[in-house]
Amino acid sequence: MAVVKVVELVGTSKASWQDAAEEAIREASQSLRNITGVDIVNQTAQVKDGKISEYRTTLNVAFVVEHHSHLVGTGAAAATKNV
């Protein structure tokens, strides 16, 4: 059975709300594996001189939590056992 975790992120863009969401996913993909979906929570914008200067998209990102049993016997704890 899989466990799914959800984190809230805010992406920003000078171009569009969609680009802001895609940028958040691009960045999240650098450190989160197994992203399975997103839920757009909110879209806002910063206005400067009567024009939108920055689009902001708040989204919940869902990803599958990895089971770490395959890591047993690795890492620092295992290295100190052999000393």
N, C-alpha and C positions, 0 to 999 in steps of 0.2 A: 504494500500500500504506500502511495506517495504522500509526502507532506509538502504543501505549497506555502511559501511565505510571501507576504505582500509588503512592499515598501513604497512610500510616497516620495516622488521626485518632482522637481520643477525644472523644466527646460526653458531656455531662452533663445530668441532668434531676432535678427533684424528684419527677416523676410516674412514669416507667417507663423500662425499657431501650429500648423502641421509640421513645419520645419523645427519648431521648438520641441515638439513631442519627439520627433525623430532624433534630434540631437540628444535628448535625455536618454533615449534607448541606446544610441551609439555609445555614449559615455558609460551607461550602466553595463553594457555588454563587455566592457573592458575588465570588469571585476565580478560580475554576476554571470554564472552559467545557467543554462536550462531555463531561460526566460520563456514563459508560455503565453503571456498575454498582458494587455494593458487596459486600464479603465481611465478614460479622460474625466477628471474630477472638476476642473475649472480652467477657464481661459481668461486671462487678463492682459492688459497692456499698459505700458508706460507711455505717457504723452508729453511731447516737448514741442513748443511753438505751434500748437494746434494740430500736430501730426503724430501718429504712432511712431515711437522711436524704438520700442522693444516689445516683442510679443512674448508672453509667458504662458506656458501650459503646465498645469499641475496634473500629474497622472500617478495612478497606482500601478506598480509593476509587479506581476506575479512570477515566481520562479520556483522550481522544484528544489527542495532541500536535499542535498546529497547525503547518503548514508556513508559514514566514515569507517565502517568496519574493515574496508579494504586497506586502510592506513595503519592498522594495528601492526606493531613490530617495525615501524619506520620512524624516522625523525630523531630528535634529541634524546627522548626517553630510551629508545632502543640502542642508540649509540653509547649511552652511559652504562648500559647493561654489559656491554662487551669490554669494558675497561678493566 
